[in-house]
């Protein structure tokens, strides 16, 4: 690889803001927030994931799930964000990142 390729990669990664995400096991991991593409605003593990093509089957299934359980999910998420110490930690870490 040439030096220019490394410099170019660094510049493209600079536009991706880093963000922390809470995992199921209760730990925090460093991820990237998508500045553009179909996943704009979402936190993803790799910057290249921002530009992947959306899966129509998964999207339609999620729309149905949201219709059925959206209110319940919102209540549960609000409670978790207020009570869970890891969620509070992630909130503080992401505040410092921006």
C-alpha positions as MATLAB code, in Angstrom:
seq = 'XXXXXXXXXXXXXXXXXXXXXXXXXXXXXXXXXXXXXXXXXXXXXXXXXXXXXXXXXXXXXXXXXXXXXXXXXXXXXXXXXXXXXXXXXXXXXXXXXX';
ca = [
       0.000    0.000    0.000;
       1.048    3.539   -0.670;
       1.183    6.321    1.906;
      -1.632    8.202    0.134;
      -4.037    5.328    0.759;
      -3.444    5.507    4.505;
      -3.917    9.279    4.539;
      -7.135    8.999    2.538;
      -8.532    6.364    4.941;
      -7.757    8.586    7.926;
      -9.601   11.524    6.344;
     -12.702    9.469    5.598;
     -12.753    8.082    9.136;
     -12.529   11.605   10.543;
     -16.020   12.448    9.279;
     -17.474    9.468   11.182;
     -18.138   10.467   14.763;
     -17.312    7.896   17.364;
     -20.042    6.829   19.772;
     -20.356    4.306   22.564;
     -23.019    1.614   22.542;
     -24.317   -0.606   25.325;
     -24.074   -4.332   24.582;
     -26.395   -7.091   25.792;
     -23.786   -8.333   28.242;
     -23.819   -4.911   29.936;
     -20.524   -3.622   28.611;
     -19.771   -0.595   26.467;
     -18.175   -0.719   23.026;
     -16.869    1.972   20.745;
     -18.830    2.317   17.497;
     -19.341    4.863   14.696;
     -22.291    7.139   13.960;
     -23.280    7.292   10.261;
     -23.132   10.823    8.792;
     -24.914    9.809    5.566;
     -26.327    6.887    3.633;
     -29.396    4.763    4.310;
     -28.383    4.373    7.969;
     -27.838    8.075    8.673;
     -27.688    8.768   12.414;
     -27.446    5.113   13.387;
     -24.588    3.693   15.441;
     -22.799    0.893   13.545;
     -19.732   -1.239   14.245;
     -17.845   -0.391   11.029;
     -18.021    2.796    8.932;
     -18.570    0.685    5.814;
     -21.871   -0.560    7.290;
     -23.409    2.893    6.727;
     -23.612    2.321    2.982;
     -24.869   -1.261    2.873;
     -28.062   -1.845    0.890;
     -31.135   -2.202    3.126;
     -32.738   -5.636    3.398;
     -36.441   -5.241    2.418;
     -37.539   -8.394    4.266;
     -35.987   -7.259    7.540;
     -37.421   -3.760    7.095;
     -40.976   -5.002    6.585;
     -40.689   -7.374    9.541;
     -39.464   -4.529   11.755;
     -42.358   -2.296   10.654;
     -44.815   -4.997   11.760;
     -43.005   -5.489   15.066;
     -42.957   -1.734   15.740;
     -46.665   -1.515   15.006;
     -47.389   -4.285   17.494;
     -44.946   -3.476   20.297;
     -43.797    0.116   19.743;
     -45.355    1.608   22.889;
     -44.115   -1.253   25.069;
     -40.581   -0.922   23.636;
     -40.570    2.824   24.291;
     -41.606    2.369   27.940;
     -39.010   -0.349   28.472;
     -36.243    1.732   26.843;
     -37.135    4.796   28.929;
     -37.016    2.744   32.122;
     -33.670    1.154   31.172;
     -32.108    4.524   30.363;
     -33.165    5.897   33.760;
     -32.184    2.891   35.891;
     -29.398    0.861   34.245;
     -25.929    2.108   35.307;
     -24.357    1.083   31.983;
     -26.936    3.136   30.091;
     -26.083    6.143   32.245;
     -22.379    5.572   31.565;
     -22.971    5.400   27.795;
     -24.972    8.642   27.963;
     -22.098   10.410   29.774;
     -19.442    9.025   27.407;
     -21.374   10.088   24.308;
     -21.917   13.555   25.783;
     -18.145   13.946   26.104;
     -17.584   12.694   22.540;
     -19.678   15.438   20.950;
];
